Amino acid sequence: MAYDIKLADRIREYLVQFPKLKIEEKQMFRGLTFMVNGKMCVSVSGENLMCRFDPALQDEVAEKNGFQPMIMKGREYKGYCYIHPEGFKSKKDFEYWVGLCVSFNEKAKSSKRGKK
């Protein structure tokens, strides 16, 4: 599946303002994932953002425009969601979502598979 290259560029431009973050890009989730300090942070999936955020904020973010819960194998994954383009069209909304992911990254746990 192709992903929105312009959206990936927007994320890159946002993340460069945090010079202390170690940012790596990986092709995964049928798109492009931005790993921050070794942990999945935010992805571009098709034309959507895929966000990783504090699961305690699930109810709050579910009210936002463009929100779609992440459901895999019939199970909703708390702390992960897709945001459709109408939910991040404005600079303010885009920065809200990517900022939410970056702020959670510090306390997020690394994938068990990724540890060595």
C-alpha positions as CSV (number, residue, x, y, z in Angstrom):
1,M,0.0,0.0,0.0
2,A,1.4,3.4,-0.9
3,Y,1.5,6.1,1.7
4,D,1.1,9.9,1.5
5,I,4.6,11.2,0.9
6,K,3.6,14.8,1.7
7,L,2.2,13.7,5.0
8,A,5.5,11.9,5.8
9,D,7.3,15.1,4.9
10,R,5.1,17.1,7.3
11,I,5.9,14.7,10.1
12,R,9.7,14.9,9.3
13,E,9.5,18.7,9.4
14,Y,7.7,18.6,12.8
15,L,10.1,16.2,14.4
16,V,13.3,18.1,13.5
17,Q,12.3,20.7,16.1
18,F,13.3,18.1,18.7
19,P,17.1,17.6,18.1
20,K,17.5,15.3,21.1
21,L,15.2,12.7,19.7
22,K,16.7,9.7,17.8
23,I,14.4,9.4,14.8
24,E,14.4,6.4,12.5
25,E,12.0,5.7,9.6
26,K,10.8,2.1,8.9
27,Q,8.6,0.6,6.3
28,M,5.9,-1.1,8.4
29,F,2.1,-1.3,8.9
30,R,1.8,-1.0,5.1
31,G,3.2,2.5,5.4
32,L,6.0,4.5,6.9
33,T,6.6,4.4,10.7
34,F,8.6,7.0,12.6
35,M,10.5,5.3,15.4
36,V,11.5,7.8,18.1
37,N,14.2,6.6,20.6
38,G,13.7,3.0,19.4
39,K,9.9,3.0,19.9
40,M,7.0,3.3,17.4
41,C,5.7,6.8,17.6
42,V,3.6,7.8,14.6
43,S,3.0,6.3,11.2
44,V,1.7,7.3,7.8
45,S,-0.8,4.6,6.6
46,G,-2.2,5.4,3.2
47,E,-3.5,8.9,3.6
48,N,-4.1,8.5,7.4
49,L,-2.0,9.1,10.4
50,M,-1.6,6.2,12.7
51,C,-1.0,7.5,16.2
52,R,0.4,5.9,19.4
53,F,-0.7,7.8,22.5
54,D,-1.3,7.4,26.2
55,P,-4.2,4.9,26.5
56,A,-5.5,6.9,29.4
57,L,-6.5,9.6,26.9
58,Q,-8.6,7.2,24.7
59,D,-12.0,8.6,25.6
60,E,-10.7,12.2,25.1
61,V,-9.1,11.6,21.7
62,A,-12.0,9.5,20.5
63,E,-14.1,12.7,20.4
64,K,-11.7,14.4,17.9
65,N,-12.5,14.9,14.3
66,G,-11.2,12.2,12.0
67,F,-10.6,9.6,14.8
68,Q,-10.9,5.9,14.1
69,P,-10.0,3.3,16.7
70,M,-7.4,0.7,15.7
71,I,-9.0,-2.7,15.5
72,M,-7.0,-5.8,14.7
73,K,-8.4,-9.3,14.8
74,G,-11.6,-8.0,16.2
75,R,-9.9,-6.3,19.2
76,E,-9.6,-2.5,19.8
77,Y,-6.1,-1.4,20.7
78,K,-6.2,1.3,23.3
79,G,-3.6,3.9,22.8
80,Y,-3.5,3.5,19.0
81,C,-5.7,5.0,16.4
82,Y,-6.0,6.2,12.8
83,I,-6.7,9.8,12.0
84,H,-8.4,10.5,8.7
85,P,-7.1,13.6,6.7
86,E,-10.0,15.9,7.9
87,G,-8.7,15.4,11.4
88,F,-5.2,16.8,10.7
89,K,-5.8,19.2,7.8
90,S,-5.0,22.3,9.8
91,K,-1.5,23.0,11.2
92,K,-3.0,23.2,14.8
93,D,-4.7,19.8,14.5
94,F,-1.7,18.1,12.8
95,E,0.6,19.4,15.6
96,Y,-1.9,18.2,18.3
97,W,-1.8,14.6,17.0
98,V,2.0,14.3,16.3
99,G,2.7,16.2,19.6
100,L,0.5,13.7,21.4
101,C,2.5,10.9,20.0
102,V,5.9,12.5,20.8
103,S,4.8,13.3,24.4
104,F,3.8,9.7,25.0
105,N,6.9,8.3,23.5
106,E,9.1,9.0,26.6
107,K,7.0,6.7,28.8
108,A,5.9,4.2,26.1
109,K,7.4,0.7,26.3
110,S,9.5,-0.7,23.6
111,S,8.2,-3.7,21.6
112,K,9.3,-7.0,23.0
113,R,10.3,-8.1,19.6
114,G,12.6,-5.0,19.2
115,K,14.6,-5.6,22.3
116,K,17.9,-7.4,22.1
